[in-house]
Each structure stands twice: as structure tokens, then as C-alpha cells.
Amino acid sequence: MKETIEMKWCGDMAFEADVDGHRVIMDAQPKHGGNNKGPSPKPLMMVALAGCTAMDAISILNKMRVELDDFSVVVEGELTEEHPKHYTSMHIVFLFKGKDLPVDKLQRAVELSQEKYCGVSAVYRQTMDLTYEIKII
């Protein structure tokens, strides 16, 4: 299976892509010649990781019939100081909110996402340290 996107230049440091019919704009901050019209590329790597694993976890928990009041994922990335600047590690925090949540099912859903289903995690794990934790609120 092959996927393709096209990134079009919008002037200065801004670029626009069509991703599955959705417009995504990237830009640089003014100190880097941009106008801050959108996020820069590297933080979108964390967005991809958070989205991939969050969708896995919620899908698995739905199949397990676990009802949540709220759910979010926080990703923290460590970036090098020198060029080429890149992430050396990412840490994922899964935040579950609800009453009498089954901890074993939450852990299993996260483990399945991280060890079997999340393609973004699989790729990132090859190039950086990837860790995670679960917090229940």
C-alpha cells in the first residue's frame, strides 16, 4: 500500500498540504522567517504519535466496554540542541478519567497500542527512546 501527499509552498516559510481531504498548514515562527500561520513540522511528529496511540487505545477500550468520562494523551519530546535537530526521546502520558476504571484493561489497551498496533510508535522506537505511563484521574 502506498500513500502520497503533496506540500505546496505558500510564500515565506509557509506550506500547505492536503491530508485525507483536510488542509494542513505548516509555518515557521517569525524568528525563523515565517509568520506563525501554523505549527512547525517537528511538533507534528508528536501529534502523529499522540493521535495514533490514542485512537488505538480508545478503540480497544470501546471493544472492552470500558466507559471513560474523559481521555487525553500528552507527549513530551526531548530535542537535540545541535543540527540536525531531532528528537532523542518521547514520553507518552495516557490520562484517563472516570469512576471505578478497570486498571488492568487500561494497561492492556495501552500495551496493545504500543506493542502491536501503533505504526507511529513502531517507527519512532527504531530511532529514539519511547516510554509511556498511565495516569488515572
DAHUDA-V645179 format. One line per field, one symbol per residue. phi: phi as a letter, one per 40 degrees, with the letter a starting at -180 (. if undefined). psi: psi as a letter, one per 30 degrees, with the letter a starting at -180 (. if undefined). burial: + if it has 24 or more other ideal C-beta (glycine too) atoms within 12 Angstrom, else -. A space follows every 50 residues. Layout:
phi=???
psi=???
burial=???
This chain:
phi=.bbbbbbbcbgfbcbbbbbfgbcbbbabcdcbgbbfcacccccccccccc cccccddcccccccgccbcaaabbbbbcbccccccaccabbbbcbbbibf ccdccccccccccccbbcccdcccdcbacbbaabbbb
psi=kkkklkkkkglbgklkljjhgkkkkklllefggaghfllleeffeeeeee eeeeeeeeeeeeefhkkkelklkkkkkkklelkkklkflkkkjjjkklkh kjeeeeeeeeeeeefeejeeeeeeffflkjlllkkk.
burial=-------------++--------+++++---------+-++--+++++++ ++++-+++-++----+-+--+-+-+-+---------+--+++++++---- +---+++-++--++---+-++--+---+-+-+-+-+-
